[in-house]
């Protein structure tokens, strides 16, 4: 197999793997809550909300009593941010491979 | 953190999840990570480091279930442990997991079956069935506090030579042969390795042996018992 074809095949394989990784992280991101966690205190109780943008609107969704849900919710929001960061990184790699394939 | 350090960290996270689920002792690490584990193994057998492997370009970690149908207590927690460690399940038909650009792939033997994907009942993860994985004989190495099963270098070399003509993607064929050549050169310097290789070759059925020797000859790879041209 000529060397150029070998390199092309390797890059294409990397591109496939990159696409599979992006699909995995997108699925993970979409299964997690978006926005930021907000806690409001009323009287003796603390209530947890999720605040996020939907186009021009800012939406605040009630999630539950803070003691019961806050830690889990914050962890999920962090996981979503990590998934978004991974997708950004993978997209950058994808563009790099695509540029190399055009050479 | 360097890219290689990050890769190593991902590898240890994988092993940790496998061990927590009681699965590590039942699987074999194959591919580039097995080669990477040979570095210390060879260094323990010889004076100094005779062998180097660049893990900087590898994007996969291959885990071979030696007995796909075996019941393993606690193994059903593997997916949970992988997710807790930060691995993300893939979305296609294969049971892969991702961490960044690293893909963890589970493999099973094709023995008595055809190619395709099989679900490993004990872990509920799909594995790709690959040809001739049963040629790999186990060797346990100790690294990072884990007892890790890898193929013996002899069986690894012979397996790679044997499957080379049908290796997919084709781009991996030349690359694999280069790596095998480097590994063999190190094995020639390490006491016992050539004897092990000779003994392994002797056990092979005639047709397999002929194929292995043919691939080695065509690529100027020196096997014991063969004159180098």
Interface residues (C-beta under 8 A of the other chain):
Chain A: X1 X5 X6 X7 X9 X10 X13 X14 X17 X18 X20 X21 X23 X24 X25 X27 X28 X82 X83 X86 X89 X90 X93
Chain B: X59 X60 X86 X88 X89 X90 X91 X92 X96 X97 X98 X100 X101 X103 X169 X170 X171 X173 X174
